[in-house]
Amino acid sequence: MQIYKVGGAVRDRLLGKPVTDIDWVVVGATTEEMLAKGFRPVGSDFPVFLHPKSGEEYALARTERKSGRGYGGFTFHASPEVTLEEDLIRRDLTINAMAEDDQQNLTDPYHGQRDLEARLLRHVSPAFAEDPLRVLRVARFAARYAGLGFTVAPETLELMRQLSDSGELEALTAERSWKEISRALMEDQPQVFIEVLRACDALKVLMPEVDALFGVPQPEAHHPEIDTGVHTLSVLEQAALHKQPLTVRWACLLHDLGKGLTPEAEWPRHIAHEHTGLKLIKAVNERFKAPKDCQELALLVGQYHTHGHRALELKPSTLLELLQSFDVYRRPQRFEEFIAACEMDARGRKGLEQRSYPQAEYLRGAASAARGVAVQPLLEKGFKGPELGEAIKRERLKALKAYKESASA
């Protein structure tokens, strides 16, 4: 029995990056031997075990063969005869197909270290094209390591393109796709994830609504970058620079989908894109079964982001409707995330990345003014039921009028 550290732990150590998760592969062992040493089995698809003390995953060396469509369409074979090299060749990228023993002696049969130095994401073998999930994984790695200068090797991009064109991407489950998308959006440069998907034709398969934004012009006075797709990438980039949570990043990606539906005759204006885009945002949310908080914020940002930009001009009644839509009294955090998404939208424009966004403080002040209305005095006056609701609304409107006047003074 020989035990090797494999994959990301080896890659990140060689890159000088912190190693968080460690995967191990065991060569020359049987399931019975692992159980006898106290390892606990997990998963039914192939033999993976948890270490009795550390809890880390140890997998028996295995080979795999394509037996059906999609991510799960593989037959695995694990036995003591499977070599380390045979196990490594089934991995996605050369930089993930290295192993080291307990003395840090490197096993690198597919030149992963060379590709690390060349800053290339390159597939290990033609079997790469058998697993459609790898399209998303490579795009995610491109987003993670773009800051170090990594790019996707041309021949790997071509294989990704073949996968995109084959219909295999449609066999991916919503859960597996969302796992990769959500992780990619939380990388340092999530816009690179979208760029790579677009470069290999995967974006038009997975998110045709986002792909449709590229080449759609906007008014240059508000959008010096002009192209709606380029703007969307810039908004996503700003969200990452400002360390926004996943909910905000997801909303940033989808906020302008309605512009993809504007008839060419109406370009570069996009009247009512906030409303036409809602059905598209809903479709993307449902396609990937995004978590409820991501779905809700994306729809609210899509519908109201232009309200955010025009906050200082809104009538008190419109401002109150906005606050009610977000339920700022019980869900204050969601309104904060809306403000963040609006600010990222304002900054995601060529040459305007450092612009101030006074709307943010104004909206926070308005929410505070509305929340400051006390209900108890109204109860003491005898209001109840629907009448109480109307009385609260009148008092909040009065508070917002006073707030707007003081802010304008």
N, C-alpha and C positions, 0 to 999 in steps of 0.2 A: 504493500500500500504506500503510495506517494501522494503527498498533499501539496497543492500549489495555490498561491494567491493569483486571481485572474481578473481580467477586464478592467473596470473603471479604477480600481484601487492602484493597479500597476500604472495605468495611463496617467492618473493625476499625480502620483509620486514622481514620475519622470518629468511632468510639466512643472513640478514645484508647487502644486496646488494642494490644499488640505484634503486629506482622504477621510471620508465620512463612512460610507458603507464598504464592507469588504466581502467579496464573494470568493469561495474556495471551490476547487475541483479536486476530486479524489480519483486517482488512477490506480487500477489493479485491485479494486475492492469489490465485494459483493454486498447486497443489502443485508444479508445475515451478519456479516462482519461489522457493519456500521451499527446495527442494533445491539450486537454484543458489546460494543464499546460505549453504549449508553446514548447514542444519537437518537433523536426523535424524528420519525418520518413526517413530512408534510406534503400535501399535494398528491393527486392520484395520477397525473399525466406522466410524470417521470420521477426517478428517485432523487429527492432532495431531502436533506436532513438538517435538523437544528442541533448545534453543538450543545452537549449536556450542561456546560457552564456558561459560555459566552452568548449562546443563543444565535450565533451567526450561521448563515446558510452554507452547507456543504453539499455539493451535487456530485453524483457519480459521473465520470466521463461518459459521454454518450455521442452517438451519431443520430442524424435525423434524415427522413426521406419524405418528400412531398407526396401527400395522399389525398388532398382535397383542396377546396378553395379557401382563401382567407388566412388569417393569422393562426387559426387553430387547425388548419389542414395538414398536419404533420404526424408521421409515425416515428417514435423514438426507440432507440436501441441502446441499452446500457449493459455493459459486461466488463469483467476484469481485462478482457483483451483489447478494449478500445484505448488507443494511445492518446497522449496529451495533444499531439498535432492533429489527430482526427477530431478531437473535441473542439479545438480552437478554430478549425476551418469552417465550422458551421456558424461562427459568429458574424456580425454584420460588417464592422469596419476593422481594418488592420490595426488601428490604434486601440481597439478593444479586444484584440486577439493575441495578447501577450500574457505570459505567466511568469511567476518567479517563485523559487523555493524559499525555505526558511533562511537561507544565506543570501537572499536577494540576487541569486544567479538568474539571469533573464533567459527565458525561452521565447524566441521571436521568429518563428518560421515564416511569417508572411510580411516581414519588414515593417512592422508597426512603428518601431523607433525611428526608422528613416522617414516615414510619413509624418511623424510628430515633428521632426526637425524641419521638414519641408512645408509644414502647416497644411497638410492635405487630409481630407476625409475621403478615404478610398475603400471600396468594398473588398472583402477578402477573396471571394470566389463568385463564379456565375450563379451559384445557388442563392446569392443575395436577392435575385429577382423572383424568388419563390415566395417571399414573405412581404405582403403589401404594407405591413406596419412599419417596415424599415424606411419607407419613404418619409413618414412622419418623424421617425427617430433621427434620421440623418439631418433633416431640416432643423430639428431641435438641437442637435449637437452643433450645427452651423451657428445657431443663435447663441449658444453657450460660449463658443470659442471664437466668435467673430472678432472680439476685442484683442485676441492674441494673433490675429491675422490668418485664421484658418478659412479655407474655401473648400468647396466640394470638387473632387477630381472630375474632369470632363467625362471620363468613361463611366463613372458612377452616376453622374447626372443623367447620362444617356440611358442607363439601366432603370433609373427612377422614372424617366419619361416613358419607357416601354411598359413599366408597371402601371403608370397612370393611364396609358392608352388601352391596356388589356382588359379593363373592367374589374380587375382584382380589388381595387380600392373600395369598390362598392360592397365587397364582402366583409369589410371591417365592421365590428360591432360599434355601437355608439359609445359604449363604456371604454373600450380600448382607445378609440379615437380621442375621446375627451381627456383621458389620462395623459396622452401625449400633448394634446393642444394646450391643456391647462399648465402642464410643466413648462412647455415652450414659452408660453406667455409670461411666465415668471422668470425667464432668463434675463440676462443683462441687456440683450439686444433682440427683443421678440420680433421686431420688424423684419429681421433677417430670416426668421422662420417663414414668414409670409412670402418674402422675396424668393426663397429657395423653392417653396411649393409652387409658386407661379412659374419659375424658370423651368420646372420639370412637368408642367401641365397638370399638376395635382390640384392646384387651387380651384380650377374651373370644374373639377370633379367633386371636390369636398365642399367648397364654399363658392359656388358660382355667383352668389350675390356679392361677395367681396371682389371676386375677379372682374365682375362687370364694371367696377368703379374706375378701373384703369383706362385712360384715354377719354374720360368724361371731364370736360372743362368746367371751371367755376369762374366767377367774376374776379379778374386780376386785382381789383381794388381791395378785396377782402382776402384773396388767396393768391399771393405772389407766385406760389408754386403751380397754380392753375389746375393741374391734374388731380382729380378727386382721390384716385388710388394712392398717389404720392403723398397727398395730405393725410390720408388714413394711416399710412406707415409712419409719418412724422408724429402724429398724435400718439401712436403706440410707443414710439421711441421716447417721447416726452414722459409718458406714463411710467416707463421703466427708469428714466433718469431721476424722476421724483419719487421712486420707490412706492408706487401705488399698489394696492392689493389686487388680487385676481378679478374681483368684481368690477373694479374701475377699468382694468385693462381690457376685459371682455367687452364692456360698454364702449370703450374707445374704438375697438375694432369694428363694431357694428353700427355706430351712431349715425353714419351718413348713407346707409344702404339705399334709402329712398332716391338718392341722386342717380342711381343706376337705372331707374325707371323713367327718368325725365325724357320726353321725346326730343330728338336732336333739334327740331325746329325751335325749341324753347331754350336751348343752350345759349350762354353759360348760366342762365338763371335756373333756379330749382324751387319753384313756388310750391309750398305745402309738402316738401320732401319729408318733413318730420312725420306727417301722417301716412303718406304712401309707403314709407319705409317700415311701418310697424308690422305689416303682414310678413315682410321678409325677415325681420329680426325674430319674430315668433317662429318662423320656419327653421331658421338656423338653430335657435334655442332648442327646439324639439328634436331636430336631427341628431344633435349630439347629447341630448338629455342633460344639458347644463344644469348645475345646481340651482335651486329655486332663487337664492339671493342674486346669482349672476343673471338669471333670466329676468327677474323683476327690474334690476337696475338698468340692464340694457334697453328694455322697453321704455322705461321712464326717461332715460337720457336721450333715446331716439326721439321721443315725443316732445321733450321740453328743453333741449339744449339751446335752442335759439331764444327761449325765454330767459335762460341764464345769461346769455350774452347781452340781452336788452333789459336786464334787471333794473337798472337805474331809471329806465323810461316807463316801466310797467305801472299801470293804474293800481291803486291799492286793492281794488276788487280782483284784478287779475293775479296780483301777488298772493292774495289770500287763497285763490283757487289752486295756485301752484303749491303752496304750503300744504293745503288739504290733500292734494294728489299724492304727496309724499308721506302723509301722516306724520308730520314733524313732531307731533306731540308725544307719540309713542315710539316712533322710529327715527330718532335724531341722527343716528349714524348713517342711515341711508341717504339723508339729505346732504350730509357732509361729503359722501362719496359722489353724489350728483355734482356738487360744487367742484370737486376735484376733477371730474371728467370734463366739465365745461372749461375749466382752466387749461387742461391739457389740450383740448380742442382749440382754444385761442392761441396757445403757444406752438401748436403743431403746424406752423406756417412759415415758409421760407423767409428768413431775416427777422422774424418776430418772436423767436424762441425765448427772448429775455423780457418780453413785454410785461408790464404790470397788469393785474386783473382786479381792479377795485370792486368788480361785481361780487367777488367772493365775500369780502367783509360786509358788503351791503346786504347780501342774502342771509348771512349769519345773523346780522342785526335784525332783519325782518322776522326771521324765525324766532329769535329771542323775544321780540316785541309781542308776537302772537302768543307765544307760550306763557308770557307774563300775565295774561288775562286770568284773573281769579274767578273760579266757578262758585265758590261758597256764597259770596254776596248775592249772586243771582238766585241761588237756591233759597236764601233767606227772604228774597222778594216774592217767593212763591212760584217761580218758574219750574216747570217739570215737563217731561216728555218732549215732543217736537218743539214746543214753545221754548224750552230750555236751550235746545240746539240752536234755534234761530237767535235767541238772546246772546248766546256765546259768540255766534258768528258776527252779530252786530258789534259787539264789544271788541272783537279781534279786528274787525274792519276799522273801527275807530282808532285802535292802537296803531294800526299800520298807516293810517292817514297822518297821525301825529308823528310817527317815525319818519315817513317820507318828507314831511315839512321840515323836521329838524335836520335831516340829512341834506336837504337842499339849501338850508340857510347858510 
